[in-house]
Every structure is written in C-alpha cells, then in structure tokens.
Amino acid sequence: VSATVVAGTGELGGVTFLFAEDIPADPITGLEAAVLSQVLNQRLTQRIREELSATYSPFASVDLLGEPDQMIEVYIDVSADPTGLDAVSEAVLADLADLRDNGPTDDELAIAREQLIREYELVSNEYWVDTMLFYLANPDEDPNDEFRRIARVASVTRQDVRDLARVVLPGDNYIEVRLVPAS
C-alpha cells in the first residue's frame, strides 16, 4: 500500500515504510533483528545521506514484538525535500532488494556486530527490569540466554541477516507513506 499525504508545514517531506510479518519471538531472532537494524541504518546513511545528499536523518528500526502477537516490525523513516521523494523511495527499496538478494557486506556485518557488542556491554537497571519481565512472561525461555548474547551476536553471519531480510522485508508487502507539506 502506498499513499501520499499532504499535511503540515515546513520545507521537508518524508517517506516512511512499515513492514510487519509474523515471526516467533525468540532470543536468536531478536539478536539477528538487532544486527539487521544496524545494517539498515548503515545503508540508509551511506546511500540516502552520503550518495544522494537527500537528508541527514535516515532512520530504521527492527523490533521483535511478543505481544499481543509474535511478529517483527521494520520501520524506516527518511525526511527529505518533497521534490526528491521518488528518488529516496527508489533508493530505499533498491537497498532492501539488495539486502534480500545478497545480504550485508562483510564490512556492514562487522560494524553492526561491533556496535551491538559495545551496546550490550553497557547495561542499566531498566534493561534488567525489562529482561526479568520478559522471562516472567516467557517461562519456557532460558534466562541464561542473556549471558550468551555477546557471543551469539559475534556469530551472526551474512546468511543469517540475508535470511531474516527475506522474511521481514518482502518486496511486495509493505506500507509506504509519503508526506508532502501543505505549505
């Protein structure tokens, strides 16, 4: 589904994509989703910001949701000049197709894993509360997975990310909204 909305003020428009797929919410998929999110942000920054000079603020998130249904949502948002939204949309879709076909590059994967490992080395009380709530709500899951996540992130492969991208970023099942300012 694709729609253009004319609303708001200012000089910037934007393109937003939402992909949502049913997928089991397990720790391995969660780690692969985190790697995919890092890779998407790298690609958007490289292509949309550096190559197209279309925006300074591309953003992607890949969220594994456990309730009410187990699913994964991929949200991509790029603000840009309203006259360049077609080029931005085409670039995003081309990058997603390349990710489905080829997976991340070795460099993209290495950077994504390193960023996540550094992030996982820093934990907060909020993190532990969320973790305890997850395992209380999911008694079949192993709480020791939390202590394995750095090693597991380090073992995520290009093929793992490619396989996940094929499932959660289908080329024919997404919502695209283009925002064009009214004034």
Accessible surface in RSA format (square Angstrom, percent):
REM  Atomic radii and reference values for relative SASA: ProtOr
REM  Chains: A
REM  Algorithm: Lee & Richards
REM  Probe-radius: 1.40
REM  Slices: 20
REM RES _ NUM      All-atoms   Total-Side   Main-Chain    Non-polar    All polar
REM                ABS   REL    ABS   REL    ABS   REL    ABS   REL    ABS   REL
RES VAL A   1   134.83  88.7  97.58  88.3  37.26  89.8 109.16  94.9  25.67  69.6
RES SER A   2    76.31  64.5  44.59  59.5  31.73  73.1  32.36  68.9  43.96  61.6
RES ALA A   3    47.90  44.0  39.14  60.4   8.76  19.9  47.85  67.4   0.05   0.1
RES THR A   4    83.96  59.7  52.94  53.7  31.02  73.9  32.45  43.6  51.50  77.9
RES VAL A   5    65.48  43.1  62.38  56.5   3.10   7.5  65.48  56.9   0.00   0.0
RES VAL A   6    99.61  65.5  73.28  66.3  26.33  63.5  73.28  63.7  26.33  71.4
RES ALA A   7    42.92  39.5  37.85  58.4   5.07  11.5  41.98  59.1   0.93   2.5
RES GLY A   8    47.65  58.8   0.00   N/A  47.65  58.8  36.95 101.4  10.70  24.0
RES THR A   9   115.60  82.2  90.26  91.5  25.34  60.4  57.44  77.1  58.17  87.9
RES GLY A  10    43.27  53.4   0.00   N/A  43.27  53.4  34.28  94.1   8.99  20.1
RES GLU A  11   154.37  88.6 137.81 104.3  16.57  39.4  56.73 109.7  97.65  79.7
RES LEU A  12   107.01  59.6  95.47  68.3  11.54  29.0  95.47  67.0  11.54  31.1
RES GLY A  13     4.50   5.6   0.00   N/A   4.50   5.6   1.00   2.7   3.50   7.8
RES GLY A  14     8.08  10.0   0.00   N/A   8.08  10.0   7.96  21.8   0.12   0.3
RES VAL A  15     0.01   0.0   0.00   0.0   0.01   0.0   0.01   0.0   0.00   0.0
RES THR A  16    34.13  24.3  33.54  34.0   0.59   1.4  18.87  25.3  15.26  23.1
RES PHE A  17     0.07   0.0   0.00   0.0   0.07   0.2   0.07   0.0   0.00   0.0
RES LEU A  18    55.85  31.1  53.57  38.3   2.28   5.7  53.57  37.6   2.28   6.1
RES PHE A  19     1.74   0.9   1.27   0.8   0.47   1.2   1.60   1.0   0.14   0.4
RES ALA A  20    41.19  37.9  22.44  34.6  18.75  42.7  22.71  32.0  18.48  49.0
RES GLU A  21    36.79  21.1  33.80  25.6   2.99   7.1   3.83   7.4  32.96  26.9
RES ASP A  22   118.95  83.3  97.01  96.6  21.93  51.9  34.33  80.8  84.61  84.4
RES ILE A  23    22.25  12.7  17.10  12.7   5.15  12.4  20.89  15.0   1.36   3.7
RES PRO A  24    86.22  62.8  83.50  76.1   2.72   9.9  85.59  70.7   0.64   4.0
RES ALA A  25    16.48  15.2   7.86  12.1   8.62  19.6   8.80  12.4   7.68  20.3
RES ASP A  26    45.42  31.8  42.93  42.7   2.50   5.9  26.21  61.7  19.21  19.2
RES PRO A  27    31.17  22.7  18.25  16.6  12.92  47.0  29.57  24.4   1.60   9.9
RES ILE A  28    76.97  43.8  76.94  57.3   0.03   0.1  76.94  55.4   0.03   0.1
RES THR A  29    16.36  11.6  16.36  16.6   0.00   0.0   0.88   1.2  15.48  23.4
RES GLY A  30    24.14  29.8   0.00   N/A  24.14  29.8  16.64  45.7   7.50  16.8
RES LEU A  31    16.32   9.1  15.95  11.4   0.37   0.9  15.95  11.2   0.37   1.0
RES GLU A  32    28.71  16.5  28.71  21.7   0.00   0.0   0.36   0.7  28.35  23.1
RES ALA A  33     2.32   2.1   2.32   3.6   0.00   0.0   2.32   3.3   0.00   0.0
RES ALA A  34    21.83  20.1  15.21  23.5   6.61  15.0  20.79  29.3   1.04   2.8
RES VAL A  35     0.00   0.0   0.00   0.0   0.00   0.0   0.00   0.0   0.00   0.0
RES LEU A  36     0.00   0.0   0.00   0.0   0.00   0.0   0.00   0.0   0.00   0.0
RES SER A  37    18.72  15.8  18.72  25.0   0.00   0.0   7.03  15.0  11.69  16.4
RES GLN A  38    40.34  22.6  39.35  28.8   1.00   2.4   0.90   1.9  39.44  29.9
RES VAL A  39     0.00   0.0   0.00   0.0   0.00   0.0   0.00   0.0   0.00   0.0
RES LEU A  40     2.24   1.2   2.24   1.6   0.00   0.0   2.24   1.6   0.00   0.0
RES ASN A  41    43.82  30.2  42.48  41.1   1.34   3.2  23.90  57.5  19.92  19.3
RES GLN A  42    36.09  20.2  25.81  18.9  10.28  24.5  27.82  59.2   8.28   6.3
RES ARG A  43    18.61   7.8  15.89   8.1   2.72   6.5  11.54  15.8   7.07   4.3
RES LEU A  44     3.43   1.9   3.43   2.5   0.00   0.0   3.43   2.4   0.00   0.0
RES THR A  45    38.50  27.4  38.50  39.0   0.00   0.0  22.30  29.9  16.20  24.5
RES GLN A  46    97.01  54.2  95.95  70.1   1.05   2.5  38.72  82.4  58.28  44.2
RES ARG A  47    69.82  29.3  69.82  35.6   0.00   0.0   8.57  11.7  61.25  37.1
RES ILE A  48     0.00   0.0   0.00   0.0   0.00   0.0   0.00   0.0   0.00   0.0
RES ARG A  49    82.72  34.7  76.47  39.0   6.25  14.9   5.68   7.8  77.03  46.7
RES GLU A  50    95.85  55.0  73.11  55.3  22.74  54.1  22.48  43.5  73.37  59.9
RES GLU A  51   107.64  61.8  73.77  55.8  33.88  80.7  35.79  69.2  71.85  58.7
RES LEU A  52    73.67  41.0  49.62  35.5  24.04  60.4  53.18  37.3  20.48  55.1
RES SER A  53    95.20  80.4  63.44  84.7  31.76  73.2  39.54  84.2  55.66  78.0
RES ALA A  54    28.61  26.3   9.96  15.4  18.64  42.4  18.64  26.2   9.97  26.4
RES THR A  55    15.74  11.2   3.49   3.5  12.25  29.2  10.06  13.5   5.67   8.6
RES TYR A  56   192.50  89.9 175.76 100.0  16.74  43.6 127.44  95.8  65.06  80.2
RES SER A  57    62.56  52.9  50.92  68.0  11.63  26.8  48.58 103.5  13.98  19.6
RES PRO A  58    19.10  13.9   2.94   2.7  16.17  58.8   2.94   2.4  16.17 100.5
RES PHE A  59   100.72  50.4 100.72  62.4   0.00   0.0 100.72  61.1   0.00   0.0
RES ALA A  60     2.09   1.9   0.00   0.0   2.09   4.8   0.00   0.0   2.09   5.5
RES SER A  61    21.36  18.0  21.32  28.5   0.03   0.1  16.19  34.5   5.16   7.2
RES VAL A  62    12.35   8.1   0.00   0.0  12.35  29.7   0.00   0.0  12.35  33.5
RES ASP A  63    66.98  46.9  64.15  63.8   2.84   6.7  13.74  32.3  53.24  53.1
RES LEU A  64    46.61  26.0  17.94  12.8  28.67  72.1  17.94  12.6  28.67  77.1
RES LEU A  65    60.80  33.9  59.22  42.4   1.58   4.0  60.80  42.7   0.00   0.0
RES GLY A  66    37.49  46.2   0.00   N/A  37.49  46.2  17.31  47.5  20.19  45.2
RES GLU A  67   133.41  76.6 112.86  85.4  20.55  48.9  45.26  87.5  88.15  72.0
RES PRO A  68   136.21  99.3 104.56  95.3  31.64 115.0 111.20  91.8  25.01 155.4
RES ASP A  69    91.70  64.2  86.85  86.4   4.85  11.5  19.33  45.5  72.37  72.2
RES GLN A  70    84.81  47.4  74.42  54.4  10.39  24.7  20.54  43.7  64.27  48.7
RES MET A  71    43.06  22.3  43.06  28.5   0.00   0.0  20.62  17.5  22.44  29.7
RES ILE A  72     0.49   0.3   0.31   0.2   0.18   0.4   0.31   0.2   0.18   0.5
RES GLU A  73    55.96  32.1  55.56  42.0   0.41   1.0   1.81   3.5  54.15  44.2
RES VAL A  74     0.16   0.1   0.16   0.1   0.00   0.0   0.16   0.1   0.00   0.0
RES TYR A  75    83.29  38.9  83.29  47.4   0.00   0.0  54.82  41.2  28.46  35.1
RES ILE A  76     0.05   0.0   0.05   0.0   0.00   0.0   0.05   0.0   0.00   0.0
RES ASP A  77    46.36  32.5  46.36  46.1   0.00   0.0   2.17   5.1  44.19  44.1
RES VAL A  78     0.03   0.0   0.01   0.0   0.02   0.1   0.03   0.0   0.00   0.0
RES SER A  79    26.41  22.3  25.61  34.2   0.79   1.8  22.86  48.7   3.55   5.0
RES ALA A  80     0.80   0.7   0.71   1.1   0.09   0.2   0.80   1.1   0.00   0.0
RES ASP A  81    76.82  53.8  74.63  74.3   2.19   5.2  30.23  71.1  46.59  46.5
RES PRO A  82    34.90  25.4  22.65  20.6  12.25  44.5  22.91  18.9  11.99  74.5
RES THR A  83   129.05  91.8  91.35  92.6  37.70  89.8  83.85 112.6  45.20  68.3
RES GLY A  84    25.34  31.3   0.00   N/A  25.34  31.3  24.91  68.4   0.43   1.0
RES LEU A  85     6.34   3.5   5.99   4.3   0.35   0.9   5.99   4.2   0.35   1.0
RES ASP A  86    85.99  60.2  84.47  84.1   1.51   3.6  24.35  57.3  61.64  61.5
RES ALA A  87    51.06  47.0  44.65  68.9   6.42  14.6  47.53  66.9   3.53   9.4
RES VAL A  88     1.29   0.9   1.29   1.2   0.00   0.0   1.29   1.1   0.00   0.0
RES SER A  89     1.85   1.6   1.85   2.5   0.00   0.0   0.00   0.0   1.85   2.6
RES GLU A  90   117.58  67.5 110.84  83.9   6.74  16.1  44.36  85.8  73.22  59.8
RES ALA A  91     6.48   6.0   3.14   4.8   3.34   7.6   6.00   8.5   0.48   1.3
RES VAL A  92     0.28   0.2   0.21   0.2   0.07   0.2   0.28   0.2   0.00   0.0
RES LEU A  93    52.10  29.0  48.62  34.8   3.49   8.8  48.93  34.4   3.18   8.5
RES ALA A  94    47.84  44.0  35.07  54.1  12.78  29.1  42.52  59.9   5.33  14.1
RES ASP A  95    14.16   9.9  13.78  13.7   0.38   0.9   2.85   6.7  11.30  11.3
RES LEU A  96     2.15   1.2   2.15   1.5   0.00   0.0   2.15   1.5   0.00   0.0
RES ALA A  97    32.34  29.7  32.20  49.7   0.14   0.3  32.34  45.5   0.00   0.0
RES ASP A  98    53.61  37.6  49.89  49.7   3.72   8.8  20.83  49.0  32.77  32.7
RES LEU A  99     0.14   0.1   0.14   0.1   0.00   0.0   0.14   0.1   0.00   0.0
RES ARG A 100    44.37  18.6  44.29  22.6   0.08   0.2  10.88  14.9  33.48  20.3
RES ASP A 101    87.75  61.5  78.99  78.6   8.76  20.7  17.99  42.3  69.76  69.6
RES ASN A 102    83.12  57.3  71.91  69.5  11.20  27.0  22.13  53.3  60.99  58.9
RES GLY A 103     1.96   2.4   0.00   N/A   1.96   2.4   0.17   0.5   1.79   4.0
RES PRO A 104     0.00   0.0   0.00   0.0   0.00   0.0   0.00   0.0   0.00   0.0
RES THR A 105    67.92  48.3  65.81  66.7   2.11   5.0  65.19  87.6   2.73   4.1
RES ASP A 106   100.70  70.5  91.53  91.1   9.17  21.7  34.40  81.0  66.30  66.1
RES ASP A 107   106.07  74.3 103.42 102.9   2.65   6.3  23.48  55.3  82.59  82.4
RES GLU A 108    27.06  15.5  26.91  20.4   0.15   0.4  11.76  22.8  15.29  12.5
RES LEU A 109     8.88   4.9   8.88   6.4   0.00   0.0   8.88   6.2   0.00   0.0
RES ALA A 110    49.73  45.7  43.77  67.6   5.96  13.5  45.76  64.4   3.97  10.5
RES ILE A 111    83.87  47.7  80.89  60.3   2.97   7.2  83.84  60.4   0.03   0.1
RES ALA A 112     0.00   0.0   0.00   0.0   0.00   0.0   0.00   0.0   0.00   0.0
RES ARG A 113    62.22  26.1  62.22  31.7   0.00   0.0   4.19   5.7  58.03  35.2
RES GLU A 114    78.70  45.2  77.80  58.9   0.90   2.1  42.91  83.0  35.78  29.2
RES GLN A 115    81.64  45.7  72.79  53.2   8.85  21.1  31.31  66.6  50.33  38.2
RES LEU A 116     4.66   2.6   4.66   3.3   0.00   0.0   4.66   3.3   0.00   0.0
RES ILE A 117    24.17  13.8  24.17  18.0   0.00   0.0  24.17  17.4   0.00   0.0
RES ARG A 118   120.73  50.7 118.62  60.5   2.11   5.0  59.71  81.6  61.02  37.0
RES GLU A 119    97.42  55.9  87.53  66.2   9.89  23.5  40.83  79.0  56.59  46.2
RES TYR A 120    28.92  13.5  22.71  12.9   6.21  16.2  12.89   9.7  16.04  19.8
RES GLU A 121    93.12  53.5  63.28  47.9  29.84  71.0  27.97  54.1  65.15  53.2
RES LEU A 122   147.88  82.4 131.18  93.8  16.71  42.0 134.12  94.2  13.77  37.0
RES VAL A 123    71.93  47.3  39.18  35.5  32.75  78.9  43.00  37.4  28.93  78.5
RES SER A 124    61.25  51.8  51.31  68.5   9.94  22.9  50.54 107.6  10.71  15.0
RES ASN A 125   128.07  88.3 122.27 118.2   5.80  14.0  30.52  73.5  97.55  94.3
RES GLU A 126   127.25  73.1 118.80  89.9   8.45  20.1  43.29  83.7  83.96  68.5
RES TYR A 127    48.39  22.6  43.05  24.5   5.34  13.9  47.25  35.5   1.14   1.4
RES TRP A 128    91.79  36.8  91.79  44.4   0.00   0.0  80.05  42.7  11.74  19.0
RES VAL A 129    74.54  49.1  74.28  67.2   0.26   0.6  74.37  64.6   0.18   0.5
RES ASP A 130    79.48  55.7  73.14  72.8   6.35  15.0  26.61  62.6  52.88  52.7
RES THR A 131    15.29  10.9  11.17  11.3   4.11   9.8  11.01  14.8   4.27   6.5
RES MET A 132   110.50  57.2 106.16  70.3   4.34  10.3  70.02  59.5  40.48  53.6
RES LEU A 133   104.65  58.3 101.06  72.3   3.58   9.0 101.27  71.1   3.38   9.1
RES PHE A 134    71.93  36.0  64.83  40.2   7.10  18.5  71.36  43.3   0.57   1.6
RES TYR A 135    23.63  11.0  16.41   9.3   7.22  18.8  15.81  11.9   7.82   9.6
RES LEU A 136   139.66  77.8 117.38  84.0  22.28  56.0 119.62  84.0  20.04  53.9
RES ALA A 137    61.68  56.7  28.35  43.8  33.32  75.8  39.75  56.0  21.92  58.1
RES ASN A 138    46.23  31.9  42.03  40.6   4.21  10.1   6.43  15.5  39.80  38.5
RES PRO A 139   111.79  81.5  83.27  75.9  28.51 103.7  88.13  72.8  23.66 147.0
RES ASP A 140   147.13 103.1 110.74 110.2  36.39  86.1  38.77  91.2 108.37 108.1
RES GLU A 141    47.69  27.4  39.91  30.2   7.79  18.5   4.39   8.5  43.30  35.4
RES ASP A 142    56.27  39.4  50.15  49.9   6.13  14.5  30.60  72.0  25.67  25.6
RES PRO A 143    76.17  55.5  74.47  67.9   1.69   6.2  74.47  61.5   1.69  10.5
RES ASN A 144    77.66  53.6  77.40  74.8   0.26   0.6   8.78  21.1  68.88  66.6
RES ASP A 145    14.93  10.5  12.64  12.6   2.29   5.4   1.51   3.5  13.42  13.4
RES GLU A 146    36.34  20.9  28.14  21.3   8.20  19.5   2.79   5.4  33.55  27.4
RES PHE A 147   152.26  76.2 117.39  72.7  34.87  90.7 122.88  74.5  29.38  84.1
RES ARG A 148    91.84  38.6  89.28  45.5   2.56   6.1  37.31  51.0  54.53  33.0
RES ARG A 149    30.15  12.7  29.97  15.3   0.18   0.4  10.06  13.7  20.09  12.2
RES ILE A 150    64.52  36.7  64.51  48.1   0.01   0.0  64.51  46.5   0.01   0.0
RES ALA A 151    69.79  64.2  56.69  87.5  13.10  29.8  63.14  88.9   6.65  17.6
RES ARG A 152    65.70  27.6  63.54  32.4   2.17   5.2  18.65  25.5  47.06  28.5
RES VAL A 153     0.00   0.0   0.00   0.0   0.00   0.0   0.00   0.0   0.00   0.0
RES ALA A 154    51.01  46.9  36.39  56.2  14.62  33.3  37.55  52.9  13.46  35.7
RES SER A 155    73.10  61.8  55.03  73.4  18.07  41.6  47.11 100.3  25.99  36.4
RES VAL A 156     7.80   5.1   6.63   6.0   1.17   2.8   7.80   6.8   0.00   0.0
RES THR A 157    64.82  46.1  63.07  63.9   1.75   4.2  62.19  83.5   2.63   4.0
RES ARG A 158    94.03  39.5  92.08  46.9   1.95   4.6  23.68  32.4  70.35  42.6
RES GLN A 159    84.72  47.4  81.34  59.4   3.38   8.1  47.11 100.3  37.61  28.5
RES ASP A 160    44.27  31.0  41.03  40.8   3.25   7.7   2.45   5.8  41.82  41.7
RES VAL A 161     0.00   0.0   0.00   0.0   0.00   0.0   0.00   0.0   0.00   0.0
RES ARG A 162    57.77  24.3  57.77  29.4   0.00   0.0   3.60   4.9  54.16  32.8
RES ASP A 163    62.54  43.8  59.92  59.6   2.61   6.2  27.92  65.7  34.62  34.5
RES LEU A 164     9.62   5.4   5.94   4.2   3.68   9.3   9.04   6.3   0.58   1.6
RES ALA A 165     0.00   0.0   0.00   0.0   0.00   0.0   0.00   0.0   0.00   0.0
RES ARG A 166   110.99  46.6  95.44  48.7  15.55  37.0  36.72  50.2  74.27  45.0
RES VAL A 167    76.78  50.5  66.39  60.1  10.39  25.0  72.22  62.8   4.56  12.4
RES VAL A 168     0.56   0.4   0.20   0.2   0.36   0.9   0.20   0.2   0.36   1.0
RES LEU A 169     0.00   0.0   0.00   0.0   0.00   0.0   0.00   0.0   0.00   0.0
RES PRO A 170    23.80  17.3  20.50  18.7   3.30  12.0  23.80  19.6   0.00   0.0
RES GLY A 171    44.69  55.1   0.00   N/A  44.69  55.1  18.27  50.1  26.42  59.2
RES ASP A 172   132.53  92.8  97.36  96.9  35.17  83.2  46.35 109.1  86.18  85.9
RES ASN A 173    82.39  56.8  78.26  75.6   4.14  10.0  14.95  36.0  67.45  65.2
RES TYR A 174    45.24  21.1  34.72  19.8  10.52  27.4  15.67  11.8  29.58  36.5
RES ILE A 175    79.72  45.4  79.43  59.2   0.29   0.7  79.43  57.2   0.29   0.8
RES GLU A 176     6.87   3.9   6.66   5.0   0.21   0.5   0.00   0.0   6.87   5.6
RES VAL A 177    52.63  34.6  51.39  46.5   1.24   3.0  51.39  44.7   1.24   3.4
RES ARG A 178    47.24  19.8  47.24  24.1   0.00   0.0   8.83  12.1  38.41  23.3
RES LEU A 179    74.34  41.4  74.25  53.1   0.09   0.2  74.25  52.1   0.09   0.2
RES VAL A 180    43.72  28.8  43.72  39.6   0.00   0.0  43.72  38.0   0.00   0.0
RES PRO A 181    20.52  15.0   8.20   7.5  12.32  44.8   8.60   7.1  11.92  74.1
RES ALA A 182    66.95  61.6  35.10  54.2  31.85  72.5  35.37  49.8  31.58  83.7
RES SER A 183    96.36  81.4  53.84  71.9  42.52  97.9  82.01 174.6  14.35  20.1
END  Absolute sums over single chains surface
CHAIN  1 A     9895.5       8322.4       1573.1       5595.6       4299.9
END  Absolute sums over all chains
TOTAL          9895.5       8322.4       1573.1       5595.6       4299.9
